[in-house]
Amino acid sequence: MESFLTKLKEITTFVFDVDGVLTDGSVFVTDDGLQSRAFNIKDGYALQLAVKCGYNVVSVSGSRSKAQLHRLNSLGIKDVYMGIHTKKTKLKLYLEEKHISPETVLYMGDDIPDMEVMQYVGLPVCPADAVEEIKALSKYVSPYPGGRGCVRDVIEKVLKIHDQWLTEEAYSW
């Protein structure tokens, strides 16, 4: 079995679930039914830096939020797939279109809908507060919970191993 550090060196593509990974999983609902989520600014910094450094950054989520789309697009993430309930099928099509090997993909998920896709990719990881079934599948469990720095944690590890962390791109946002 390859070590975690060896797998980090192979990563070309980051794929993230939204609720429970890019957010803490909380959904705030107003009296008129509007829903909102909070995104972590440090995760956002790492996401936009990964895009600038040439990594594929993808979001696959079952939710359908215009605010979520706006936030991710503002970070330079163009591959945002919402309303997806069979994540493995969508990711498999994406990887085939882009000619990306599943072995070079880091996927971060936190709950049962992420299980199948996590078994498909080369590096399944999760936040500290993921459900036990997801932790058992993960090759790395971030010490940070969803929406509280887990995304930055894994992106930073990959960029550091490739000497891309404190480069010129890092200082401009």
C-alpha positions as CSV (number, residue, x, y, z in Angstrom):
1,M,0.0,0.0,0.0
2,E,1.4,3.4,-1.0
3,S,2.1,5.9,1.8
4,F,0.0,9.0,2.2
5,L,3.0,11.2,1.2
6,T,3.5,9.2,-2.0
7,K,-0.1,9.6,-2.9
8,L,0.1,13.4,-2.2
9,K,2.8,13.7,-4.9
10,E,0.5,12.1,-7.5
11,I,-2.4,14.5,-7.0
12,T,-3.5,16.7,-10.0
13,T,-7.1,17.1,-9.1
14,F,-9.0,18.1,-6.0
15,V,-12.7,17.2,-5.7
16,F,-14.8,18.4,-2.7
17,D,-18.2,17.8,-1.4
18,V,-19.9,21.0,-0.2
19,D,-22.1,20.5,2.8
20,G,-20.0,19.1,5.7
21,V,-16.7,19.7,3.8
22,L,-16.6,23.2,2.3
23,T,-19.1,24.2,5.0
24,D,-19.7,22.9,8.5
25,G,-23.0,21.3,7.3
26,S,-25.2,23.9,8.9
27,V,-28.0,25.3,6.7
28,F,-29.6,28.6,7.9
29,V,-33.2,29.0,6.7
30,T,-34.9,32.4,6.8
31,D,-38.7,32.9,7.4
32,D,-39.2,33.1,3.6
33,G,-37.4,29.8,3.0
34,L,-34.1,31.1,1.7
35,Q,-31.1,28.9,2.7
36,S,-27.5,30.0,3.3
37,R,-24.3,28.4,4.3
38,A,-21.0,29.7,5.7
39,F,-17.7,29.1,3.9
40,N,-14.3,29.3,5.6
41,I,-12.1,32.1,4.2
42,K,-8.9,30.1,4.8
43,D,-10.3,27.2,2.8
44,G,-11.2,29.8,0.1
45,Y,-7.6,31.1,0.0
46,A,-6.2,27.6,-0.5
47,L,-8.9,26.8,-3.2
48,Q,-8.0,29.8,-5.3
49,L,-4.3,29.2,-4.9
50,A,-4.7,25.6,-6.1
51,V,-6.5,26.9,-9.2
52,K,-3.7,29.4,-9.8
53,C,-1.1,26.7,-9.5
54,G,-2.8,24.7,-12.2
55,Y,-4.7,22.0,-10.3
56,N,-8.1,20.9,-11.4
57,V,-10.5,21.9,-8.6
58,V,-14.0,20.4,-8.7
59,S,-17.1,20.6,-6.5
60,V,-19.7,17.8,-6.6
61,S,-22.7,18.4,-4.4
62,G,-26.3,17.2,-4.0
63,S,-27.4,20.7,-3.1
64,R,-28.5,23.4,-5.5
65,S,-27.5,26.8,-4.2
66,K,-26.9,29.8,-6.4
67,A,-24.8,31.3,-3.5
68,Q,-22.7,28.2,-3.5
69,L,-22.1,28.5,-7.2
70,H,-21.3,32.2,-6.9
71,R,-18.8,31.6,-4.0
72,L,-16.9,28.8,-5.8
73,N,-16.9,30.6,-9.2
74,S,-15.5,33.7,-7.4
75,L,-12.5,31.5,-6.3
76,G,-11.8,30.5,-9.9
77,I,-13.5,27.1,-9.6
78,K,-15.5,26.5,-12.8
79,D,-16.2,22.8,-12.5
80,V,-19.1,23.1,-10.0
81,Y,-21.6,20.3,-10.2
82,M,-24.8,20.7,-8.2
83,G,-27.8,18.5,-7.7
84,I,-25.7,15.4,-8.2
85,H,-26.9,12.4,-6.4
86,T,-24.7,9.8,-8.1
87,K,-21.3,11.4,-7.5
88,K,-19.2,8.6,-8.8
89,T,-21.0,8.6,-12.2
90,K,-20.5,12.4,-12.5
91,L,-16.9,12.3,-11.5
92,K,-16.1,9.3,-13.8
93,L,-17.6,11.2,-16.8
94,Y,-15.6,14.4,-15.8
95,L,-12.3,12.4,-15.5
96,E,-12.9,10.7,-18.8
97,E,-13.6,14.0,-20.5
98,K,-10.4,15.6,-19.1
99,H,-8.3,12.5,-19.5
100,I,-7.5,12.3,-15.8
101,S,-6.7,9.1,-14.0
102,P,-8.7,8.4,-10.8
103,E,-5.4,7.6,-9.1
104,T,-4.4,11.3,-9.3
105,V,-7.6,12.5,-7.6
106,L,-8.0,13.6,-4.0
107,Y,-11.7,13.5,-3.0
108,M,-12.9,14.9,0.4
109,G,-16.2,13.8,1.6
110,D,-17.9,13.5,5.0
111,D,-21.1,11.3,4.7
112,I,-22.7,8.2,3.2
113,P,-23.4,9.8,-0.2
114,D,-19.6,10.1,-0.7
115,M,-18.8,6.5,0.0
116,E,-18.9,5.1,-3.6
117,V,-16.9,8.0,-5.1
118,M,-14.3,7.7,-2.3
119,Q,-13.7,4.1,-3.2
120,Y,-13.1,5.1,-6.8
121,V,-10.4,7.8,-6.4
122,G,-6.7,7.4,-5.5
123,L,-6.8,9.5,-2.4
124,P,-10.0,9.6,-0.3
125,V,-9.8,11.9,2.6
126,C,-12.2,13.4,5.1
127,P,-12.7,16.1,7.8
128,A,-12.4,15.3,11.5
129,D,-16.2,15.3,12.0
130,A,-17.0,12.9,9.1
131,V,-19.2,9.9,9.9
132,E,-17.4,6.7,10.9
133,E,-18.0,4.9,7.7
134,I,-16.2,7.7,5.8
135,K,-13.3,7.8,8.2
136,A,-12.8,4.1,7.7
137,L,-12.5,4.6,3.9
138,S,-10.2,7.6,4.2
139,K,-6.4,7.4,3.8
140,Y,-6.2,10.7,5.8
141,V,-8.5,12.2,8.3
142,S,-7.9,16.0,8.7
143,P,-7.6,17.2,12.3
144,Y,-10.0,20.0,11.2
145,P,-13.8,19.7,10.9
146,G,-15.8,20.5,7.8
147,G,-16.0,24.2,7.0
148,R,-13.3,24.9,9.5
149,G,-10.0,24.4,7.6
150,C,-10.0,20.8,6.4
151,V,-9.9,21.8,2.8
152,R,-7.0,24.2,3.4
153,D,-5.3,21.4,5.3
154,V,-5.2,18.9,2.4
155,I,-4.5,21.5,-0.3
156,E,-1.7,23.0,1.7
157,K,-0.1,19.5,2.1
158,V,-0.2,18.9,-1.7
159,L,1.1,22.3,-2.6
160,K,3.9,22.0,0.0
161,I,5.0,18.6,-1.3
162,H,5.3,20.2,-4.8
163,D,7.1,23.4,-3.5
164,Q,4.1,25.5,-4.5
165,W,3.0,26.8,-1.2
166,L,4.9,30.1,-0.6
167,T,5.5,31.1,-4.2
168,E,4.6,34.3,-6.0
169,E,1.1,33.1,-6.6
170,A,0.6,32.7,-2.8
171,Y,0.9,36.5,-2.2
172,S,-1.8,37.7,-4.6
173,W,-5.4,37.0,-4.1
